[in-house]
Amino acid sequence: MRAFVLSQRKQLIVAGGLAVAALWMGVCTAAMLVTLVQGSADRRLAEAPAKDERPSADRQVQMLAAAAPPAELAAAVERRHAALALLLADAGRAPGAAQALSPPITRALSAAAATADPMRRLEAIHASQEEVLRAADAFAQERAQRLRTALKLAGVSAPARAESVGGPLVELDDPQARTAMGDLDPDFARRVQRAAADLSEAEALSQTARRLPLARPTAESRQTSGFGVRLDPFTRRAAFHTGLDFAGPRMTAVKATAPGTVTFTGRRSGYGNTVEVDHGGGFKTRYAHLASIGVSPGQQVAAGARLGGMGSTGRSTGTHLHYEVWVDGKVQNPARFVRAGAYVLQGG
């Protein structure tokens, strides 16, 4: 909805890639060190004097843990990392992911670097992976819930969650995903699948929201009149107002509130210079009283695209924008959509 030289999505992808790469190097380094530790533990066990008294059962468990599990733990950490890398790559494309996931990833890297002992480093990474997974799932669930609430505020039904949701870690139609998930312990695999499903649901809701007119038609202009019954400024009698009015300086930019196709430009009775945009799915928006029009019928516009400049043409008492939202041929209260858009933006 906004254009930058370096978009938020690109920043998220770059940040996520660097974090994943750093975590991978930490895991590989720990795995190499574990090989040395395992060899040392084997030698210590082999050189234990026969005269020593028989160790207790707890001591035997500790010795076995020092001899065998490090290699197994290193392998488990690497398998978990491969699955998390796929999950984080998927999550990193969502707005707000960097703010939500950077702290646990940073803590994971710090925990791995806090000790030189390879076994403790592996244990720290193993525990940090749990935190990263919890953070990714919590982020996906919070984003999905926020989008469901926004759609409800706009009076739009959210798409139902399917039994089998798409995504690289759900259907497992990608060889890399199958390799990453195939050898995971069942509990961790189940939670990764659930997080992937939550991310997929959030993306489906986000796609629905992106098609709706949730943005403000003007950036900073104040609203001067609402939707519904009001005193008509000309007759001073009660009349029904079919949209929202936003006041501002002449030629203030008027912007499309969702992507769509321009279906009308020109003068309409009472509206003056008008632009109408069809957003698909039965949604249409109207922008009236314009001083100038900067688009043509049939033109494809993105959310935030400039449609014209604010003016006072038609039945108007001063410079302002009259903004309407239509759904399936019926005029709706645009305030619902503006509130829903503001709610989505609060969550990043």
C-alpha contacts under 8 A as a table, 3 or more apart, distances in Angstrom:
res1	aa1	res2	aa2	distance
1	M	302	A	7.30
1	M	303	A	5.13
1	M	304	G	5.53
2	R	304	G	6.68
3	A	7	S	6.73
4	F	7	S	5.13
4	F	8	Q	7.99
6	L	10	K	6.42
6	L	11	Q	6.84
7	S	10	K	5.25
7	S	11	Q	6.32
8	Q	11	Q	4.97
8	Q	12	L	6.08
8	Q	95	P	7.40
9	R	12	L	5.08
9	R	13	I	6.19
9	R	92	G	7.84
9	R	93	R	5.83
9	R	94	A	7.40
9	R	95	P	7.15
10	K	13	I	5.08
10	K	14	V	6.11
11	Q	14	V	5.18
11	Q	15	A	6.01
12	L	15	A	5.12
12	L	16	G	5.87
12	L	92	G	5.59
12	L	93	R	6.50
12	L	97	A	7.12
12	L	98	A	5.70
13	I	16	G	5.14
13	I	17	G	5.95
13	I	89	A	7.33
13	I	92	G	5.82
13	I	93	R	6.49
14	V	17	G	5.11
14	V	18	L	6.20
15	A	18	L	5.25
15	A	19	A	6.19
15	A	98	A	7.25
16	G	19	A	5.12
16	G	20	V	6.08
16	G	88	L	7.01
16	G	89	A	6.78
16	G	92	G	6.11
16	G	98	A	7.37
17	G	20	V	5.18
17	G	21	A	6.04
17	G	89	A	7.47
18	L	21	A	5.09
18	L	22	A	6.10
19	A	22	A	5.17
19	A	23	L	6.15
19	A	105	I	6.79
19	A	106	T	7.79
20	V	23	L	5.10
20	V	24	W	6.05
20	V	85	A	6.16
20	V	88	L	7.99
21	A	24	W	5.08
21	A	25	M	6.28
22	A	25	M	5.20
22	A	26	G	6.30
22	A	109	L	7.47
23	L	26	G	5.04
23	L	27	V	6.27
23	L	108	A	7.75
23	L	109	L	6.24
24	W	27	V	5.11
24	W	28	C	6.20
24	W	81	H	7.08
25	M	28	C	5.13
25	M	29	T	6.08
26	G	29	T	5.20
26	G	30	A	6.16
26	G	109	L	7.42
26	G	112	A	6.80
26	G	113	A	7.95
27	V	30	A	5.11
27	V	31	A	6.12
27	V	74	A	7.69
27	V	77	V	7.16
27	V	78	E	6.58
27	V	122	L	7.52
27	V	125	I	7.56
28	C	31	A	5.06
28	C	32	M	6.35
28	C	78	E	7.78
29	T	32	M	5.25
29	T	33	L	6.38
30	A	33	L	5.10
30	A	34	V	6.10
30	A	74	A	7.42
30	A	118	P	5.55
30	A	119	M	7.91
30	A	121	R	6.66
30	A	122	L	6.25
31	A	34	V	5.05
31	A	35	T	6.65
31	A	71	A	7.38
31	A	74	A	5.33
31	A	75	A	7.76
31	A	118	P	7.80
31	A	122	L	7.85
32	M	35	T	5.46
32	M	36	L	7.10
33	L	36	L	5.30
33	L	37	V	6.43
33	L	118	P	5.56
34	V	37	V	4.91
34	V	38	Q	6.02
34	V	70	P	6.03
34	V	71	A	6.44
34	V	74	A	7.33
34	V	118	P	5.61
34	V	119	M	6.54
35	T	38	Q	5.19
35	T	39	G	6.36
35	T	70	P	7.91
35	T	71	A	6.81
36	L	39	G	5.24
36	L	40	S	6.28
37	V	40	S	5.07
37	V	41	A	6.12
37	V	70	P	7.98
37	V	118	P	7.35
37	V	119	M	7.80
38	Q	41	A	5.08
38	Q	42	D	6.21
38	Q	66	A	7.14
38	Q	67	A	5.58
38	Q	68	A	6.96
38	Q	70	P	6.75
38	Q	71	A	7.37
39	G	42	D	5.13
39	G	43	R	6.33
39	G	67	A	7.95
40	S	43	R	5.15
40	S	44	R	6.25
41	A	44	R	5.06
41	A	45	L	6.26
41	A	66	A	6.17
41	A	67	A	5.28
42	D	45	L	5.21
42	D	46	A	6.22
42	D	67	A	5.85
43	R	46	A	5.07
43	R	47	E	6.11
44	R	47	E	5.26
44	R	48	A	6.22
45	L	48	A	5.38
45	L	63	M	7.78
48	A	52	D	7.66
49	P	52	D	5.77
50	A	53	E	7.91
55	P	58	D	7.91
55	P	59	R	5.67
55	P	60	Q	6.32
56	S	59	R	5.13
56	S	60	Q	6.31
57	A	60	Q	5.07
57	A	61	V	6.35
58	D	61	V	5.15
58	D	62	Q	6.33
59	R	62	Q	5.03
59	R	63	M	6.19
60	Q	63	M	5.10
60	Q	64	L	6.12
61	V	64	L	5.14
61	V	65	A	6.06
62	Q	65	A	5.02
62	Q	66	A	6.24
63	M	66	A	5.05
63	M	67	A	6.26
64	L	67	A	5.03
64	L	68	A	6.02
64	L	69	P	7.66
65	A	68	A	5.74
65	A	69	P	5.37
65	A	70	P	7.54
66	A	69	P	6.70
66	A	70	P	7.02
67	A	70	P	7.28
68	A	71	A	6.51
68	A	72	E	7.17
69	P	72	E	4.92
69	P	73	L	5.76
70	P	73	L	4.97
70	P	74	A	6.01
70	P	119	M	6.50
71	A	74	A	5.04
71	A	75	A	6.22
72	E	75	A	5.14
72	E	76	A	6.17
73	L	76	A	4.98
73	L	77	V	6.04
73	L	122	L	7.21
74	A	77	V	5.07
74	A	78	E	6.24
74	A	122	L	6.63
75	A	78	E	5.13
75	A	79	R	6.22
76	A	79	R	5.09
76	A	80	R	6.10
76	A	184	L	7.23
77	V	80	R	5.10
77	V	81	H	6.03
77	V	122	L	7.42
77	V	125	I	7.39
77	V	126	H	5.95
78	E	81	H	4.93
78	E	82	A	6.28
79	R	82	A	5.25
79	R	83	A	6.54
79	R	180	A	6.13
79	R	181	M	7.70
79	R	183	D	6.93
79	R	184	L	6.26
80	R	83	A	5.25
80	R	84	L	6.08
80	R	129	Q	7.48
80	R	180	A	7.60
80	R	184	L	6.67
80	R	188	F	7.92
81	H	84	L	5.00
81	H	85	A	5.93
81	H	129	Q	7.58
82	A	85	A	5.17
82	A	86	L	6.62
82	A	180	A	5.37
83	A	86	L	5.37
83	A	87	L	6.36
83	A	177	A	7.21
83	A	180	A	5.01
83	A	181	M	6.13
83	A	192	V	7.52
84	L	87	L	4.89
84	L	88	L	5.91
84	L	129	Q	7.91
84	L	133	L	7.23
84	L	192	V	7.63
85	A	88	L	5.22
85	A	89	A	6.07
86	L	89	A	5.17
86	L	90	D	6.34
86	L	168	P	7.59
86	L	169	L	7.61
86	L	177	A	7.34
87	L	90	D	5.17
87	L	91	A	6.16
87	L	169	L	7.29
87	L	192	V	7.48
87	L	195	A	7.92
87	L	196	A	6.53
88	L	91	A	4.86
88	L	92	G	5.71
88	L	136	A	7.44
89	A	92	G	5.21
89	A	93	R	7.13
90	D	93	R	6.10
90	D	168	P	7.86
90	D	199	L	7.77
91	A	94	A	5.76
91	A	97	A	6.49
91	A	136	A	7.27
91	A	140	A	7.81
91	A	199	L	6.64
92	G	95	P	7.85
92	G	97	A	5.47
92	G	98	A	6.76
93	R	97	A	7.29
94	A	97	A	5.64
94	A	203	E	7.74
95	P	98	A	7.78
95	P	348	G	5.71
96	G	99	Q	5.50
96	G	100	A	6.36
96	G	347	G	7.17
96	G	348	G	4.78
97	A	100	A	5.12
97	A	101	L	5.80
97	A	102	S	7.90
97	A	139	F	7.39
98	A	101	L	5.40
98	A	102	S	5.41
99	Q	102	S	5.83
99	Q	103	P	7.46
100	A	103	P	6.90
100	A	135	A	7.24
100	A	136	A	7.90
100	A	139	F	6.58
101	L	104	P	5.83
101	L	105	I	6.32
101	L	132	V	7.21
101	L	135	A	6.40
101	L	136	A	6.62
101	L	139	F	7.97
102	S	105	I	5.16
102	S	106	T	5.94
103	P	106	T	5.10
103	P	107	R	6.15
104	P	107	R	4.97
104	P	108	A	6.06
104	P	128	S	7.46
104	P	131	E	6.45
104	P	132	V	5.53
104	P	135	A	7.15
105	I	108	A	4.99
105	I	109	L	6.35
105	I	128	S	7.90
105	I	132	V	6.33
106	T	109	L	5.19
106	T	110	S	6.15
107	R	110	S	4.95
107	R	111	A	5.98
107	R	128	S	7.35
108	A	111	A	5.18
108	A	112	A	6.31
108	A	124	A	7.55
108	A	125	I	6.16
108	A	128	S	4.88
108	A	129	Q	7.18
108	A	132	V	7.84
109	L	112	A	5.19
109	L	113	A	6.31
109	L	125	I	7.77
110	S	113	A	5.14
110	S	114	A	5.98
111	A	114	A	5.14
111	A	115	T	7.56
111	A	121	R	7.28
111	A	124	A	5.74
111	A	125	I	6.81
111	A	128	S	7.57
112	A	115	T	6.73
112	A	121	R	5.03
112	A	122	L	7.26
112	A	124	A	5.91
112	A	125	I	5.70
113	A	116	A	7.26
113	A	121	R	7.32
114	A	121	R	7.71
115	T	118	P	7.70
115	T	120	R	6.92
115	T	121	R	6.08
116	A	120	R	7.97
116	A	121	R	7.02
117	D	120	R	5.45
117	D	121	R	6.05
118	P	121	R	4.89
118	P	122	L	6.12
119	M	122	L	5.18
119	M	123	E	6.26
120	R	123	E	4.96
120	R	124	A	6.03
121	R	124	A	5.05
121	R	125	I	6.18
122	L	125	I	5.08
122	L	126	H	5.98
123	E	126	H	4.97
123	E	127	A	6.20
124	A	127	A	5.20
124	A	128	S	6.05
125	I	128	S	4.91
125	I	129	Q	6.09
126	H	129	Q	5.28
126	H	130	E	6.87
127	A	130	E	5.30
127	A	131	E	6.76
128	S	131	E	5.01
128	S	132	V	6.23
129	Q	132	V	5.04
129	Q	133	L	6.14
130	E	133	L	5.20
130	E	134	R	6.20
131	E	134	R	5.09
131	E	135	A	6.09
132	V	135	A	5.07
132	V	136	A	6.16
133	L	136	A	5.13
133	L	137	D	6.21
133	L	191	R	7.87
133	L	192	V	7.12
133	L	195	A	7.72
134	R	137	D	5.24
134	R	138	A	6.00
135	A	138	A	5.08
135	A	139	F	5.99
136	A	139	F	5.14
136	A	140	A	6.23
136	A	195	A	6.76
137	D	140	A	5.12
137	D	141	Q	6.14
137	D	194	R	7.59
137	D	195	A	4.55
137	D	196	A	7.81
137	D	198	D	6.90
137	D	199	L	7.65
138	A	141	Q	5.17
138	A	142	E	6.01
139	F	142	E	5.22
139	F	143	R	6.04
140	A	143	R	5.18
140	A	144	A	6.08
140	A	195	A	6.96
140	A	198	D	5.41
140	A	199	L	4.94
140	A	202	A	6.36
141	Q	144	A	5.15
141	Q	145	Q	6.09
141	Q	198	D	5.88
141	Q	199	L	7.49
141	Q	202	A	7.47
142	E	145	Q	5.14
142	E	146	R	6.10
143	R	146	R	5.11
143	R	147	L	6.22
143	R	202	A	6.15
143	R	347	G	7.31
144	A	147	L	5.19
144	A	148	R	6.15
144	A	198	D	7.28
144	A	199	L	7.74
144	A	201	E	6.60
144	A	202	A	4.27
144	A	203	E	7.89
144	A	205	L	6.81
145	Q	148	R	5.05
145	Q	149	T	6.16
146	R	149	T	5.13
146	R	150	A	6.17
146	R	343	Y	7.66
146	R	344	V	6.61
146	R	347	G	7.29
147	L	150	A	4.94
147	L	151	L	6.17
147	L	202	A	7.36
147	L	205	L	6.20
147	L	206	S	6.72
147	L	209	A	7.38
147	L	344	V	6.48
148	R	151	L	5.22
148	R	152	K	6.21
148	R	158	A	6.15
148	R	205	L	7.03
149	T	152	K	4.98
149	T	153	L	6.16
149	T	340	A	7.92
150	A	153	L	5.02
150	A	154	A	6.31
150	A	340	A	4.54
150	A	341	G	6.99
150	A	343	Y	6.30
150	A	344	V	6.31
151	L	154	A	5.02
151	L	155	G	6.22
151	L	156	V	5.13
151	L	157	S	6.61
151	L	158	A	6.29
151	L	209	A	6.99
151	L	340	A	6.76
152	K	155	G	4.92
152	K	156	V	5.66
152	K	157	S	6.67
152	K	158	A	7.49
153	L	156	V	7.61
153	L	336	R	5.99
153	L	337	F	7.20
153	L	339	R	7.23
153	L	340	A	5.47
154	A	336	R	4.88
154	A	337	F	4.83
154	A	339	R	7.71
154	A	340	A	5.71
155	G	336	R	7.44
158	A	205	L	6.84
158	A	208	T	7.82
159	P	204	A	7.68
159	P	205	L	6.90
159	P	208	T	7.94
161	R	165	V	7.34
161	R	201	E	6.61
162	A	165	V	5.59
164	S	170	V	7.50
164	S	171	E	7.65
165	V	170	V	6.66
165	V	171	E	7.65
165	V	197	A	5.73
165	V	200	S	6.50
165	V	201	E	7.14
166	G	170	V	6.04
166	G	171	E	6.24
166	G	197	A	7.10
166	G	200	S	6.12
167	G	170	V	5.44
167	G	171	E	6.59
167	G	196	A	6.52
167	G	197	A	6.99
167	G	200	S	5.82
168	P	171	E	6.51
168	P	172	L	5.92
168	P	173	D	7.16
168	P	174	D	6.69
168	P	177	A	6.54
168	P	196	A	7.64
169	L	172	L	5.31
169	L	177	A	6.01
169	L	181	M	7.78
169	L	192	V	7.57
169	L	193	Q	5.96
169	L	196	A	5.94
170	V	193	Q	5.74
170	V	196	A	6.48
170	V	197	A	6.54
172	L	175	P	7.44
172	L	177	A	5.67
172	L	178	R	5.55
173	D	177	A	7.40
173	D	178	R	7.33
174	D	177	A	5.18
174	D	178	R	6.29
175	P	178	R	5.04
175	P	179	T	6.15
176	Q	179	T	5.18
176	Q	180	A	6.15
177	A	180	A	5.03
177	A	181	M	6.01
178	R	181	M	5.25
178	R	182	G	5.53
179	T	182	G	5.35
179	T	183	D	7.29
180	A	183	D	6.91
180	A	184	L	7.39
181	M	184	L	5.48
181	M	189	A	6.35
184	L	188	F	6.63
184	L	189	A	5.68
185	D	188	F	5.64
185	D	189	A	6.12
186	P	189	A	5.05
186	P	190	R	6.01
187	D	190	R	5.14
187	D	191	R	6.36
188	F	191	R	5.18
188	F	192	V	6.17
189	A	192	V	5.10
189	A	193	Q	6.12
190	R	193	Q	5.09
190	R	194	R	6.20
191	R	194	R	4.96
191	R	195	A	6.14
192	V	195	A	5.10
192	V	196	A	6.13
193	Q	196	A	5.05
193	Q	197	A	6.13
194	R	197	A	5.02
194	R	198	D	6.18
195	A	198	D	5.03
195	A	199	L	6.18
196	A	199	L	5.05
196	A	200	S	6.11
197	A	200	S	4.98
197	A	201	E	6.16
198	D	201	E	5.10
198	D	202	A	6.16
199	L	202	A	5.05
199	L	203	E	6.18
200	S	203	E	5.08
200	S	204	A	6.25
201	E	204	A	5.08
201	E	205	L	6.24
202	A	205	L	5.12
202	A	206	S	6.02
203	E	206	S	4.84
203	E	207	Q	6.13
204	A	207	Q	5.17
204	A	208	T	6.43
205	L	208	T	5.10
205	L	209	A	6.20
206	S	209	A	4.95
206	S	210	R	6.06
207	Q	210	R	5.14
207	Q	211	R	6.70
208	T	211	R	5.55
208	T	212	L	6.96
209	A	212	L	5.28
209	A	214	L	7.58
210	R	213	P	7.82
210	R	214	L	7.87
210	R	258	A	6.83
210	R	259	P	7.79
211	R	258	A	6.05
211	R	259	P	6.49
211	R	279	H	6.60
211	R	280	G	7.59
212	L	257	T	7.87
212	L	258	A	5.87
212	L	279	H	7.24
212	L	283	F	7.31
213	P	256	A	7.99
213	P	257	T	4.66
213	P	258	A	4.59
213	P	279	H	7.82
213	P	283	F	7.90
213	P	285	T	7.58
213	P	325	V	7.84
213	P	337	F	6.51
213	P	338	V	7.94
214	L	257	T	6.01
214	L	258	A	6.78
214	L	337	F	4.93
214	L	338	V	5.37
214	L	339	R	7.81
214	L	340	A	6.35
214	L	341	G	4.36
214	L	342	A	7.82
215	A	256	A	7.84
215	A	257	T	4.54
215	A	258	A	6.76
215	A	303	A	7.57
215	A	304	G	7.68
215	A	337	F	7.71
215	A	338	V	6.17
215	A	341	G	5.61
215	A	342	A	7.72
216	R	219	A	6.47
216	R	255	K	7.78
216	R	257	T	6.02
216	R	338	V	6.06
216	R	341	G	7.85
217	P	254	V	5.66
217	P	255	K	4.92
217	P	256	A	6.10
217	P	257	T	5.60
217	P	304	G	7.91
217	P	323	Y	7.53
218	T	221	S	5.91
218	T	246	F	7.65
218	T	252	T	7.65
218	T	253	A	6.46
218	T	254	V	5.31
218	T	255	K	6.12
219	A	253	A	7.95
221	S	246	F	5.77
221	S	247	A	5.72
221	S	248	G	5.35
222	R	246	F	5.45
222	R	247	A	5.76
222	R	248	G	7.20
223	Q	226	G	7.53
223	Q	244	L	7.08
223	Q	245	D	5.69
223	Q	246	F	4.34
223	Q	247	A	6.41
224	T	244	L	7.70
224	T	245	D	5.45
224	T	246	F	5.60
224	T	247	A	6.31
225	S	244	L	5.71
225	S	245	D	4.95
225	S	246	F	7.32
226	G	241	H	7.33
226	G	243	G	6.59
226	G	244	L	4.86
226	G	245	D	6.64
226	G	335	A	7.78
227	F	240	F	7.78
227	F	241	H	5.43
227	F	242	T	5.70
227	F	243	G	4.96
227	F	244	L	5.67
227	F	333	N	5.82
227	F	334	P	7.44
227	F	335	A	7.59
228	G	240	F	5.22
228	G	241	H	4.99
228	G	242	T	6.43
228	G	243	G	7.74
228	G	333	N	7.98
229	V	238	A	6.40
229	V	239	A	5.44
229	V	240	F	4.32
229	V	241	H	5.92
230	R	237	R	8.00
230	R	238	A	5.42
230	R	239	A	5.56
230	R	240	F	6.23
230	R	241	H	6.62
231	L	235	T	7.83
231	L	236	R	5.25
231	L	237	R	5.13
231	L	238	A	4.50
231	L	239	A	5.97
232	D	235	T	5.49
232	D	236	R	4.86
232	D	237	R	5.50
232	D	238	A	6.03
232	D	239	A	5.68
233	P	236	R	5.55
233	P	317	T	7.57
241	H	244	L	7.88
242	T	324	E	6.58
242	T	331	V	6.81
242	T	332	Q	7.72
242	T	333	N	7.60
243	G	322	H	6.36
243	G	323	Y	5.30
243	G	324	E	4.53
243	G	325	V	7.27
243	G	332	Q	7.83
243	G	333	N	6.54
243	G	334	P	6.38
244	L	321	L	7.99
244	L	322	H	5.76
244	L	323	Y	5.24
244	L	324	E	6.68
244	L	334	P	6.66
244	L	335	A	7.36
245	D	320	H	6.50
245	D	321	L	5.49
245	D	322	H	4.65
245	D	323	Y	6.33
246	F	320	H	5.41
246	F	321	L	5.11
246	F	322	H	6.70
246	F	323	Y	7.94
247	A	319	T	6.30
247	A	320	H	4.19
247	A	321	L	6.42
248	G	252	T	6.42
248	G	310	M	7.39
248	G	319	T	6.54
248	G	320	H	5.91
249	P	252	T	5.68
249	P	310	M	7.32
249	P	319	T	6.76
249	P	320	H	7.91
250	R	291	A	7.40
250	R	309	G	7.06
250	R	310	M	5.41
250	R	311	G	5.35
250	R	319	T	6.04
250	R	320	H	7.89
251	M	291	A	6.52
251	M	292	S	7.45
251	M	308	G	7.60
251	M	309	G	3.94
251	M	310	M	4.56
251	M	311	G	6.26
252	T	309	G	5.26
252	T	310	M	5.03
253	A	306	R	6.25
253	A	307	L	7.54
253	A	308	G	6.14
253	A	309	G	4.93
253	A	310	M	6.39
254	V	287	Y	7.83
254	V	306	R	5.78
254	V	307	L	5.67
254	V	308	G	5.42
254	V	309	G	5.66
254	V	310	M	6.29
254	V	321	L	7.79
255	K	303	A	7.48
255	K	304	G	5.07
255	K	305	A	5.25
255	K	306	R	4.47
255	K	307	L	5.39
255	K	308	G	7.37
256	A	259	P	7.02
256	A	277	V	7.76
256	A	301	V	7.31
256	A	302	A	7.02
256	A	303	A	5.25
256	A	304	G	5.10
256	A	305	A	5.40
256	A	306	R	6.56
256	A	307	L	6.46
257	T	285	T	7.98
257	T	303	A	5.32
257	T	304	G	6.13
258	A	279	H	6.75
258	A	302	A	6.46
258	A	303	A	4.14
258	A	304	G	7.14
259	P	279	H	6.09
259	P	300	Q	7.60
259	P	301	V	5.55
259	P	302	A	4.17
259	P	303	A	4.58
260	G	277	V	6.05
260	G	278	D	5.39
260	G	279	H	4.18
260	G	280	G	6.96
260	G	300	Q	5.87
260	G	301	V	5.55
260	G	302	A	6.60
260	G	303	A	7.90
261	T	277	V	5.43
261	T	278	D	5.23
261	T	279	H	6.50
261	T	297	P	7.68
261	T	298	G	5.91
261	T	299	Q	5.66
261	T	300	Q	4.57
261	T	301	V	6.10
262	V	265	T	7.64
262	V	275	V	7.27
262	V	276	E	5.89
262	V	277	V	4.35
262	V	278	D	6.30
262	V	295	V	7.47
262	V	296	S	6.64
262	V	297	P	4.93
262	V	298	G	5.27
262	V	299	Q	5.34
262	V	300	Q	6.44
262	V	301	V	7.24
263	T	275	V	7.80
263	T	276	E	5.67
263	T	277	V	5.55
263	T	278	D	6.37
263	T	297	P	4.99
263	T	298	G	5.95
264	F	274	T	7.54
264	F	275	V	5.60
264	F	276	E	5.03
264	F	277	V	7.17
264	F	296	S	7.60
264	F	297	P	5.41
265	T	273	N	7.41
265	T	274	T	5.65
265	T	275	V	4.61
265	T	276	E	6.63
265	T	293	I	7.35
265	T	295	V	7.53
265	T	296	S	6.42
265	T	297	P	6.28
266	G	272	G	7.82
266	G	273	N	5.32
266	G	274	T	5.44
266	G	275	V	6.85
267	R	271	Y	6.97
267	R	272	G	4.93
267	R	273	N	4.46
267	R	274	T	5.73
268	R	271	Y	5.19
268	R	272	G	5.43
268	R	273	N	6.69
268	R	274	T	6.55
268	R	314	G	7.90
269	S	272	G	6.38
269	S	314	G	7.03
270	G	314	G	4.98
270	G	315	R	4.74
271	Y	274	T	6.44
271	Y	288	A	5.24
271	Y	289	H	5.55
271	Y	313	T	7.17
271	Y	314	G	4.97
271	Y	315	R	6.20
271	Y	322	H	7.99
272	G	288	A	6.30
272	G	289	H	4.88
272	G	290	L	6.96
272	G	312	S	7.83
272	G	313	T	4.60
272	G	314	G	3.57
272	G	315	R	6.88
273	N	288	A	5.88
273	N	289	H	5.29
273	N	290	L	5.00
273	N	291	A	6.87
273	N	292	S	7.29
273	N	293	I	7.39
273	N	313	T	6.17
273	N	314	G	7.09
274	T	286	R	7.00
274	T	287	Y	5.55
274	T	288	A	4.40
274	T	289	H	6.42
274	T	290	L	6.31
274	T	293	I	7.74
275	V	286	R	5.86
275	V	287	Y	5.23
275	V	288	A	6.65
275	V	293	I	7.36
275	V	307	L	7.26
276	E	284	K	7.04
276	E	285	T	5.69
276	E	286	R	4.49
276	E	287	Y	6.39
277	V	284	K	5.62
277	V	285	T	5.38
277	V	286	R	6.61
278	D	282	G	7.83
278	D	283	F	6.20
278	D	284	K	4.49
278	D	285	T	6.73
279	H	282	G	7.35
279	H	283	F	5.29
279	H	284	K	5.70
279	H	285	T	7.84
280	G	283	F	5.62
280	G	284	K	7.50
282	G	326	W	7.75
282	G	327	V	5.24
282	G	328	D	4.57
282	G	329	G	7.36
283	F	325	V	7.28
283	F	326	W	5.73
283	F	327	V	4.67
283	F	328	D	6.55
284	K	325	V	5.91
284	K	326	W	4.98
284	K	327	V	6.45
285	T	323	Y	7.31
285	T	324	E	5.53
285	T	325	V	4.56
285	T	326	W	6.05
286	R	322	H	7.94
286	R	323	Y	5.70
286	R	324	E	4.98
286	R	325	V	6.55
287	Y	290	L	7.43
287	Y	321	L	6.68
287	Y	322	H	5.89
287	Y	323	Y	4.91
287	Y	324	E	6.74
288	A	321	L	5.92
288	A	322	H	5.03
288	A	323	Y	6.52
289	H	310	M	6.97
289	H	311	G	5.55
289	H	312	S	5.02
289	H	313	T	4.49
289	H	314	G	5.84
289	H	315	R	7.76
289	H	316	S	7.08
289	H	319	T	7.87
289	H	320	H	6.94
289	H	321	L	5.98
289	H	322	H	6.55
290	L	293	I	6.84
290	L	308	G	6.65
290	L	309	G	5.72
290	L	310	M	4.77
290	L	311	G	4.45
290	L	312	S	6.39
290	L	313	T	6.16
290	L	321	L	6.89
291	A	308	G	7.44
291	A	309	G	5.50
291	A	310	M	5.48
291	A	311	G	3.98
291	A	312	S	6.48
291	A	313	T	6.48
292	S	308	G	5.25
292	S	309	G	5.11
292	S	310	M	7.29
292	S	311	G	7.44
293	I	307	L	6.16
293	I	308	G	4.25
293	I	309	G	6.67
294	G	306	R	7.09
294	G	307	L	5.21
294	G	308	G	4.79
294	G	309	G	7.96
295	V	299	Q	6.83
295	V	307	L	5.74
295	V	308	G	7.34
296	S	299	Q	5.67
301	V	305	A	5.99
302	A	305	A	5.40
310	M	319	T	6.64
310	M	320	H	5.97
310	M	321	L	5.87
311	G	318	G	7.69
311	G	319	T	4.73
311	G	320	H	5.87
311	G	321	L	7.08
312	S	315	R	7.88
312	S	316	S	5.54
312	S	317	T	7.03
312	S	318	G	5.34
312	S	319	T	4.46
312	S	320	H	6.20
312	S	321	L	7.99
313	T	316	S	6.34
316	S	319	T	7.57
323	Y	334	P	7.58
324	E	331	V	7.13
324	E	332	Q	7.44
324	E	333	N	7.69
324	E	334	P	6.24
325	V	331	V	5.91
325	V	332	Q	5.51
325	V	333	N	6.86
325	V	334	P	5.54
326	W	329	G	5.89
326	W	330	K	5.29
326	W	331	V	4.33
326	W	332	Q	5.58
327	V	330	K	5.31
327	V	331	V	6.40
327	V	332	Q	6.73
333	N	336	R	6.03
333	N	337	F	7.75
334	P	337	F	5.36
334	P	338	V	6.34
335	A	338	V	4.98
335	A	339	R	6.03
336	R	339	R	5.30
336	R	340	A	6.18
337	F	340	A	4.98
337	F	341	G	6.12
338	V	341	G	5.16
338	V	342	A	6.27
339	R	342	A	5.12
339	R	343	Y	6.21
340	A	343	Y	5.08
340	A	344	V	6.35
341	G	344	V	5.16
341	G	345	L	6.32
342	A	345	L	5.12
342	A	346	Q	6.35
343	Y	346	Q	5.22
343	Y	347	G	7.07
344	V	347	G	5.58
344	V	348	G	6.97
345	L	348	G	5.12
